[in-house]
Amino acid sequence: MLPMWLIGLILPLIVWVGTKVIHFGPIPKVVFDMWYAPFPISTWITTGTITGIILMLICAAVATLIWYPFFKTYEKQELEKELQQTN
């Protein structure tokens, strides 16, 4: 639950800074109803700029960095369980 809280606070902050403070990526001006389209495609259609895609990739990278230690801890716990079951 901790990584979800962190992502819920950090990613909106990154998007706010990237769109409002430094004006790196534009705020989408088009309503895009195809919610099932992959993010790079929908980001390109709604913003029309490469900077919007770069901002989306920055958010994806930060989310990956936040989740990675939790996945590694879980993997370690599962490997230890597996080793105990085989012995």
Backbone bond lengths (Angstrom), bond angles and torsions (degrees), N, CA, C in turn:
res aa  C-N    CA-C-N  psi(-1)  N-CA   C-N-CA  omega(-1)  CA-C   N-CA-C  phi
1 M - - - 1.432 - - 1.532 110.66 -
2 L 1.294 117.90 -30.62 1.461 121.65 179.73 1.533 112.87 -59.03
3 P 1.349 119.47 -45.03 1.471 117.17 179.30 1.531 112.65 -64.22
4 M 1.316 117.86 -32.86 1.468 119.36 177.85 1.524 110.55 -66.38
5 W 1.321 117.43 -39.01 1.465 120.49 176.89 1.525 110.35 -64.48
6 L 1.334 115.89 -45.27 1.458 119.45 179.55 1.524 111.85 -61.22
7 I 1.322 116.45 -44.96 1.463 120.40 179.43 1.521 110.42 -64.82
8 G 1.321 117.14 -38.49 1.459 120.83 179.18 1.517 113.49 -65.32
9 L 1.327 117.39 -21.19 1.464 121.20 177.50 1.529 112.52 -98.43
10 I 1.311 116.65 -41.95 1.464 120.78 -172.42 1.530 112.49 -77.97
11 L 1.333 118.51 -45.92 1.462 119.55 -176.63 1.533 113.45 -64.27
12 P 1.334 119.59 -43.82 1.470 116.96 175.06 1.530 112.63 -62.08
13 L 1.336 117.52 -32.59 1.455 120.54 176.85 1.531 110.57 -65.12
14 I 1.326 116.65 -42.33 1.465 120.88 178.11 1.527 110.27 -62.89
15 V 1.326 117.21 -44.84 1.462 120.67 179.98 1.531 110.41 -64.75
16 W 1.312 117.17 -41.65 1.469 120.22 179.22 1.525 110.85 -62.54
17 V 1.330 116.04 -46.37 1.468 119.33 178.92 1.527 109.97 -64.22
18 G 1.318 117.26 -41.01 1.463 120.98 -177.58 1.514 114.29 -70.90
19 T 1.317 117.68 -26.09 1.464 119.35 -178.16 1.522 113.69 -104.15
20 K 1.310 118.32 -34.22 1.464 121.06 -174.77 1.527 113.72 -102.38
21 V 1.315 117.70 -40.10 1.458 120.31 -172.89 1.529 111.54 -84.39
22 I 1.339 117.01 -54.74 1.471 119.41 -177.43 1.530 112.46 -102.14
23 H 1.296 118.61 -3.44 1.482 123.73 177.91 1.529 112.34 52.88
24 F 1.326 115.69 43.95 1.466 120.74 178.57 1.519 111.09 -75.80
25 G 1.316 116.47 -55.01 1.461 121.52 178.86 1.519 109.66 -108.69
26 P 1.328 117.36 142.55 1.466 118.76 -179.84 1.524 111.95 -76.45
27 I 1.309 115.79 154.66 1.452 121.32 173.04 1.522 106.66 -76.63
28 P 1.338 119.15 132.42 1.476 120.22 -178.50 1.525 111.63 -56.53
29 K 1.319 114.76 135.66 1.455 120.73 -178.95 1.532 112.08 -109.38
30 V 1.330 117.16 -4.37 1.456 122.58 -176.55 1.527 108.78 -116.00
31 V 1.308 117.23 136.00 1.461 121.27 173.23 1.528 107.12 -81.68
32 F 1.307 115.85 124.84 1.466 121.09 -176.24 1.515 108.25 -117.57
33 D 1.318 116.86 110.09 1.458 121.76 -173.85 1.522 114.41 -87.28
34 M 1.310 117.78 -5.91 1.473 119.57 -179.79 1.533 108.95 -89.43
35 W 1.340 116.36 73.61 1.455 122.72 -175.37 1.523 112.75 -62.27
36 Y 1.313 117.93 -18.33 1.458 121.43 -176.17 1.525 112.50 -87.50
37 A 1.323 117.85 -0.94 1.470 120.96 177.15 1.532 108.99 -72.76
38 P 1.325 117.30 145.28 1.472 119.78 177.73 1.536 111.19 -59.83
39 F 1.321 115.84 150.36 1.461 120.56 -174.52 1.525 115.10 -56.84
40 P 1.330 121.08 -44.42 1.471 116.53 179.89 1.534 112.56 -60.89
41 I 1.317 116.60 -35.52 1.468 119.94 -179.65 1.524 110.41 -71.18
42 S 1.319 117.36 -48.42 1.465 119.47 -179.30 1.525 111.19 -66.66
43 T 1.333 117.76 -33.64 1.460 120.71 176.97 1.518 110.41 -65.42
44 W 1.318 117.05 -42.01 1.468 120.41 178.49 1.532 110.94 -63.86
45 I 1.315 117.39 -41.83 1.473 120.56 -178.32 1.530 110.75 -68.27
46 T 1.327 118.24 -40.28 1.470 119.88 -176.03 1.527 113.18 -79.88
47 T 1.344 117.98 -32.77 1.460 119.18 -178.57 1.523 112.54 -101.88
48 G 1.313 117.38 -35.65 1.460 121.38 -179.41 1.518 114.20 73.70
49 T 1.327 117.15 13.02 1.469 119.82 -179.88 1.522 110.79 -130.30
50 I 1.313 114.29 154.78 1.457 119.67 177.12 1.530 110.59 -73.31
51 T 1.329 117.96 -26.39 1.459 119.96 179.81 1.531 111.24 -67.64
52 G 1.324 117.22 -30.78 1.461 120.04 174.75 1.517 111.29 -64.58
53 I 1.336 115.86 -39.69 1.465 120.16 178.12 1.522 110.06 -68.42
54 I 1.328 117.45 -39.45 1.467 120.60 178.44 1.528 110.45 -63.15
55 L 1.333 117.44 -41.80 1.463 120.81 177.52 1.528 110.67 -63.10
56 M 1.333 116.94 -39.75 1.468 120.56 177.05 1.533 110.52 -64.40
57 L 1.325 117.67 -39.77 1.464 120.89 178.67 1.533 111.30 -68.37
58 I 1.329 117.35 -34.42 1.467 120.71 175.60 1.530 109.51 -62.91
59 C 1.321 116.41 -43.82 1.470 120.02 178.47 1.524 111.16 -63.68
60 A 1.328 117.18 -40.06 1.466 120.06 178.50 1.533 110.98 -65.58
61 A 1.324 116.86 -38.74 1.467 120.40 179.08 1.533 110.99 -67.19
62 V 1.323 117.28 -41.77 1.469 120.38 178.88 1.528 110.29 -65.07
63 A 1.329 117.31 -41.81 1.463 120.31 177.75 1.524 111.00 -62.34
64 T 1.327 116.57 -39.32 1.466 120.29 177.59 1.524 110.67 -63.83
65 L 1.324 116.84 -42.79 1.464 120.39 178.91 1.525 112.21 -65.30
66 I 1.328 117.18 -33.64 1.461 120.18 178.26 1.526 110.36 -70.82
67 W 1.333 118.18 -42.79 1.460 121.58 -176.32 1.527 113.51 -76.62
68 Y 1.332 118.48 -28.32 1.464 122.04 -171.20 1.538 114.17 -54.34
69 P 1.334 119.87 -49.04 1.474 117.92 -179.07 1.527 112.87 -62.43
70 F 1.317 117.68 -32.55 1.460 120.88 179.74 1.528 110.98 -71.23
71 F 1.333 116.67 -38.00 1.466 119.53 175.10 1.524 111.39 -65.28
72 K 1.329 116.91 -41.38 1.464 119.67 -179.84 1.532 111.12 -65.60
73 T 1.320 117.59 -39.07 1.465 120.82 177.05 1.518 110.91 -63.66
74 Y 1.322 116.64 -44.08 1.457 120.73 178.48 1.529 110.43 -63.77
75 E 1.323 117.29 -41.47 1.460 120.54 178.88 1.529 110.79 -61.79
76 K 1.324 116.85 -41.74 1.468 121.18 178.86 1.529 110.79 -62.64
77 Q 1.340 116.98 -42.82 1.459 120.83 178.48 1.526 111.20 -62.75
78 E 1.314 116.84 -42.95 1.464 120.30 -179.75 1.523 111.85 -67.72
79 L 1.321 117.82 -37.29 1.459 120.16 176.72 1.525 111.30 -64.92
80 E 1.325 116.45 -39.55 1.467 119.57 177.26 1.530 110.75 -65.39
81 K 1.312 118.03 -40.20 1.483 121.12 175.85 1.516 111.02 -61.70
82 E 1.312 116.54 -42.46 1.451 121.43 -179.29 1.528 110.96 -64.52
83 L 1.316 116.19 -40.91 1.456 119.68 178.02 1.523 111.92 -66.08
84 Q 1.323 117.50 -36.50 1.474 120.79 177.46 1.530 111.23 -68.25
85 Q 1.306 117.56 -34.67 1.464 120.92 -179.29 1.517 111.45 -72.55
86 T 1.329 117.56 -32.90 1.464 119.49 -179.01 1.526 112.33 -78.47
87 N 1.328 117.33 -21.89 1.469 120.12 179.94 1.492 112.09 -85.79
